[in-house]
């Protein structure tokens, strides 16, 4: 189970990066790509939350979302 924390961090990293990219693209004409990236971020975050509900509560706090 040593890889599990790394997998969760990877999923959260994917979510963060794709969300940033979606935000950048949303200011352009690539709205559908931005939407797809945001949905990818949501799915990655959801998978990580399913595997680690304790982290979910911490990541949803107002200070953590910045």
BELKATA-V133370 format. One line per field, one symbol per residue. ss: DSSP state (~ for helix, > for strand, _ for the rest). phi: phi as a letter, one per 40 degrees, with the letter a starting at -180 (. if undefined). psi: psi as a letter, one per 20 degrees, with the letter a starting at -180 (. if undefined). A space follows every 50 residues. Layout:
ss = ???
phi = ???
psi = ???
This chain:
ss = _~~~~~~~~~~~~~~~~~~~~~~~~_____~~~~~~~~~~~~~~~~~~~~ ~_~~~~~~~__~~~~_
phi = .ccdcccccccccdcccccccccccccbcccccccdcccccccccccccc cacccdcccccdcccf
psi = jhighhgghgghggggghgggggghijailghgggggghggggggggghh hmhghghhiiqhhhh.
